[in-house]
Amino acid sequence: MNKICSTSFNDNMAYVVLSILISFYISIVTSTDVFATANNDLTKNEQSKAKPTKTISLKFLNLASVSASVVELKTGLPLYEKNANIVMPIASITKLMTAMVVLDAKQSLSEEIIFGKADRKQINNYFSRIRVGSMLSRADVIRIALMSSENLAASALGSNYPGGVGAIVKAMNAKAKNLAMKDTQFVDSTGLSEKNVSTAADLAKMVAAASKYKLIKQYTTTKVYTARFKNPHYIQGFTNTNALIRAGNNNIILSKTGYLDEAGRCMVTLNRINNKEVIIVTLDSFGKRSPVGDAKRISKWITTGKTGKVAKAASRYEREKLDYYTTKYSSILSNKKLSLK
């Protein structure tokens, strides 16, 4: 009798425990569904007040640049865009394309290039520490054109290209077309003309292409370099135009800066951020230090979802420059000629 009672009691207890567990499971499922439904029923106003998730929201990124594009290299996925399709001058960012087509031509890197008077004329006698008539290997000419944005070096690369300046410009535009840079035009090898134009979106494609050239990555991230010229023999020191590289930032894989009065301060970089390679393009940044500031803001935004503040004057500057660009520069026509109003 005791044995039967004990068995019945155990069975009853098992049934009770099982019932409790089933009820508990149902309550969890029900509460989950209710929470999901509640989230879906939030009004737009309530959603805006809700605690933000780890998903990065584009509206929280403040930049001092008029135009910008941030793209993940591996996937080509745009992470952020700001006025990314506005056509504008790109200054010495042009030199990245110059370097690519010179390397594509398979010209001897050890061949010594002569810096002639025609090269000086090509850059409108713009200041250069390189002496006319002196010589330097093509490899070093490419290096200082990229890392130090040396205009006479970029000019000499053009004049020593097979077919001369006209041929290198043609090759640059052909490569841009092959890269689907539909709003881009090049007119020289230096970037000194305001008619070298592109968009942040197009330049992201150009940086992606440039990242396939080992020498370009090496040369653009060289901090300092001493070039040894011949005829006559002399040495000249060159420093990188990117302050982040000069400061020892080892997460930059590729870099190029540019500046013209018409273009403002521009910078393109390929960076290691969160174990990913990310392209950052910023065009016409407000203020001398803004390209570096924007690069830091973008990196912080990608890693934390947070961003810093920018000066109110930067917003006014952006509005003025957007009016300037949309008024002065029309879209690039199919014949790749710029229409200046």
C-alpha positions in Angstrom: 0.0 0.0 0.0 2.8 2.4 0.9 4.6 1.5 -2.2 1.5 2.2 -4.3 1.0 5.6 -2.6 4.6 6.5 -3.0 4.4 5.7 -6.8 1.2 7.7 -7.2 2.7 10.6 -5.2 5.8 10.6 -7.4 3.7 10.5 -10.6 1.6 13.4 -9.3 4.7 15.4 -8.5 6.2 14.7 -11.9 3.0 15.9 -13.5 3.0 19.1 -11.5 6.6 19.8 -12.3 6.0 19.2 -16.0 2.9 21.5 -15.9 5.0 24.2 -14.3 7.7 23.9 -16.9 5.2 24.0 -19.8 3.6 27.1 -18.3 6.9 28.8 -17.9 7.9 28.1 -21.5 4.6 29.4 -22.8 5.0 32.6 -20.7 8.5 33.2 -22.2 7.2 32.7 -25.7 4.2 34.9 -25.1 6.3 37.7 -23.5 8.7 37.6 -26.4 5.9 38.0 -28.9 4.4 40.8 -27.0 7.8 42.6 -26.8 8.2 42.3 -30.5 4.7 43.5 -31.2 5.2 46.4 -28.8 8.3 47.4 -30.7 6.5 47.2 -34.0 3.7 49.4 -32.6 6.0 52.2 -31.5 5.2 55.5 -33.2 8.0 57.2 -35.1 8.3 59.7 -32.3 8.7 56.9 -29.7 11.2 55.1 -31.9 13.4 58.2 -32.1 13.4 58.4 -28.3 14.2 54.7 -28.0 17.7 53.6 -26.8 19.8 53.3 -30.0 21.2 49.8 -30.8 24.7 49.0 -31.9 23.6 49.4 -35.5 25.3 52.5 -36.9 23.0 55.3 -38.0 24.2 57.5 -40.8 22.6 60.6 -39.4 24.9 60.6 -36.3 28.1 61.2 -38.4 29.2 64.8 -38.5 31.9 65.8 -40.9 33.6 69.1 -41.8 34.0 68.0 -45.4 31.7 69.1 -48.1 31.7 65.6 -49.8 32.6 62.2 -48.4 32.4 58.5 -49.2 33.2 55.6 -46.9 33.4 52.1 -48.5 34.3 48.7 -47.3 37.0 47.5 -49.7 36.3 43.8 -49.8 32.5 44.0 -50.4 32.4 47.4 -52.1 29.6 48.3 -49.7 29.1 52.0 -49.0 29.1 52.6 -45.3 28.4 56.3 -45.5 28.0 58.9 -48.2 27.7 62.7 -48.1 27.2 64.6 -51.3 29.1 61.7 -52.8 28.0 62.4 -56.4 28.8 66.1 -56.6 31.4 66.8 -59.3 34.2 68.9 -57.9 38.0 69.5 -58.4 40.2 66.9 -56.8 43.6 68.6 -56.9 46.6 66.3 -56.3 44.4 63.2 -55.7 44.9 63.1 -59.5 48.4 61.8 -58.9 47.1 58.4 -57.9 45.8 57.9 -61.4 49.1 59.2 -62.8 51.0 56.6 -60.9 48.7 53.8 -61.9 49.0 54.4 -65.6 52.7 54.9 -65.4 53.0 51.5 -63.7 50.6 50.0 -66.2 52.9 51.1 -69.0 55.7 48.9 -67.6 58.3 51.6 -68.0 61.7 50.9 -66.4 61.6 52.1 -62.7 65.4 52.3 -62.7 65.5 54.6 -65.7 66.6 58.1 -64.8 64.2 60.9 -65.7 65.4 64.4 -66.6 63.5 67.3 -65.2 63.3 69.7 -68.1 62.1 73.3 -68.7 59.0 72.0 -70.4 58.1 70.2 -67.1 58.4 73.6 -65.3 56.3 75.2 -67.9 53.7 72.5 -67.6 53.1 73.4 -63.9 53.2 77.1 -64.6 56.5 77.5 -62.9 55.0 76.3 -59.6 57.5 76.2 -56.8 59.7 73.1 -56.6 63.0 72.3 -54.9 64.0 70.1 -57.8 66.6 71.7 -60.0 65.9 71.8 -63.8 68.2 69.5 -65.7 68.8 67.2 -62.7 68.0 63.4 -62.9 66.2 60.9 -60.7 65.1 57.3 -61.2 61.5 56.8 -62.3 60.8 54.8 -59.1 61.8 57.8 -56.9 60.0 60.2 -59.1 56.8 58.2 -58.6 57.5 58.0 -54.8 57.9 61.8 -54.2 55.0 62.6 -56.5 52.8 60.4 -54.3 54.1 60.8 -50.7 55.1 64.5 -51.0 52.8 65.5 -53.8 55.8 66.9 -55.7 54.2 68.6 -58.8 57.4 68.8 -60.9 57.8 65.0 -60.4 54.2 64.4 -61.6 54.8 66.6 -64.6 58.0 64.8 -65.5 56.2 61.5 -65.3 53.7 62.8 -67.9 56.3 64.2 -70.3 58.3 60.9 -70.1 55.3 58.7 -70.6 55.2 57.0 -74.1 53.6 59.6 -76.3 54.0 62.5 -73.8 51.5 64.5 -71.7 48.7 64.0 -74.2 49.1 60.3 -74.2 49.2 60.0 -70.4 46.0 62.1 -70.0 44.3 59.9 -72.5 45.4 56.8 -70.6 44.2 58.3 -67.3 40.7 59.0 -68.7 40.6 55.5 -70.3 41.4 53.8 -67.0 38.8 56.0 -65.3 36.2 54.8 -67.8 37.3 51.2 -67.3 36.8 51.7 -63.5 33.3 53.0 -64.2 34.2 56.4 -62.9 31.5 58.0 -64.9 31.8 61.5 -63.4 35.5 61.9 -63.7 37.8 63.8 -66.0 41.6 64.3 -66.1 43.4 67.1 -68.0 46.9 66.8 -66.7 49.2 64.5 -64.6 49.6 66.9 -61.7 46.2 67.9 -60.5 47.0 71.6 -60.7 44.2 72.3 -63.0 40.7 72.7 -61.5 39.4 70.8 -64.5 40.6 67.6 -63.0 37.3 66.7 -61.5 35.6 63.7 -59.9 33.2 62.7 -57.2 33.8 61.1 -53.8 32.0 58.0 -55.0 34.2 57.7 -58.1 37.4 58.3 -56.1 36.5 55.4 -53.8 36.6 53.2 -56.9 40.0 54.7 -57.8 41.4 54.0 -54.4 40.2 50.4 -54.6 42.0 50.1 -57.9 45.2 51.7 -56.5 45.2 49.3 -53.6 46.2 46.5 -56.0 49.5 48.2 -56.7 52.1 47.3 -54.1 54.4 50.2 -54.9 51.6 52.7 -54.6 50.7 51.4 -51.1 54.4 51.5 -50.2 55.2 55.0 -51.6 52.0 56.7 -50.3 52.7 55.6 -46.8 56.4 56.5 -46.7 56.9 58.9 -43.9 60.1 60.6 -45.0 62.5 59.9 -47.9 65.9 61.3 -49.0 66.1 61.4 -52.8 69.6 61.4 -54.5 69.6 63.4 -57.7 72.3 63.5 -60.4 73.5 66.2 -62.8 74.4 67.8 -60.5 74.7 65.4 -57.5 72.6 66.6 -54.6 70.2 65.2 -52.0 66.8 66.5 -51.1 64.5 65.4 -48.2 60.8 64.8 -48.7 58.1 64.3 -46.1 54.6 62.8 -46.4 51.8 65.3 -46.8 49.4 63.3 -44.6 49.8 64.3 -40.9 48.5 61.0 -39.8 51.3 59.1 -41.5 53.9 61.5 -40.2 52.5 60.9 -36.7 53.1 57.1 -37.1 49.6 55.8 -37.9 50.2 52.2 -39.0 46.6 51.5 -39.9 46.8 53.5 -43.1 47.5 51.2 -46.1 47.3 53.8 -48.8 47.0 57.6 -48.8 46.9 60.7 -50.9 46.2 64.3 -50.1 45.4 67.3 -52.3 44.8 71.0 -52.2 43.8 73.8 -54.5 42.0 77.0 -53.8 39.2 75.7 -56.0 39.2 72.2 -54.5 39.8 72.9 -50.8 41.6 70.3 -48.7 41.1 66.7 -50.0 42.3 63.3 -48.7 41.8 59.7 -49.6 43.0 56.8 -47.6 42.7 53.0 -47.2 42.6 52.1 -43.6 42.4 49.1 -41.3 39.4 49.6 -39.0 37.9 46.8 -36.9 39.9 44.2 -38.8 38.5 45.4 -42.1 40.0 47.5 -44.9 37.9 50.7 -45.3 38.3 53.4 -48.0 37.7 57.0 -46.8 37.3 59.8 -49.2 36.9 63.4 -47.9 36.7 66.3 -50.3 36.9 70.1 -49.6 37.3 69.9 -45.8 36.7 73.1 -43.9 39.9 74.1 -42.2 43.5 73.0 -42.5 43.2 70.2 -39.9 39.7 69.1 -41.0 40.8 66.2 -43.2 42.6 64.6 -40.3 39.7 65.4 -38.0 37.2 63.9 -40.3 39.3 60.7 -40.7 39.4 60.3 -37.0 35.6 61.0 -36.7 34.9 58.4 -39.3 37.1 55.8 -37.6 35.5 56.5 -34.3 32.0 56.2 -35.9 32.8 52.9 -37.4 34.2 51.4 -34.2 31.8 52.9 -31.7 28.8 54.4 -33.6 29.7 57.7 -32.1 31.1 60.8 -33.7 32.5 64.2 -32.6 31.3 67.7 -33.2 32.3 70.0 -36.0 32.3 73.8 -36.0 29.1 75.5 -37.0 31.1 77.5 -39.6 31.7 74.2 -41.4 28.0 73.9 -42.1 27.8 77.4 -43.6 31.0 76.7 -45.6 29.4 73.5 -46.9 26.2 75.3 -48.1 28.3 78.0 -49.9 30.6 75.5 -51.6 27.7 73.2 -52.7 26.1 76.3 -54.4 29.5 77.0 -56.0 30.0 73.5 -57.3 26.5 73.1 -58.6 26.6 76.5 -60.3 30.1 76.3 -61.8 30.4 72.6 -62.7 27.9 70.7 -64.8 27.9 67.0 -65.2 30.7 65.4 -67.2 29.4 65.0 -70.7 29.8 61.8 -72.7 32.7 63.2 -74.6 34.4 63.8 -71.2 34.6 67.6 -71.6 33.8 69.8 -68.7 31.3 72.5 -69.2 32.2 75.6 -67.3 29.4 78.1 -66.9 
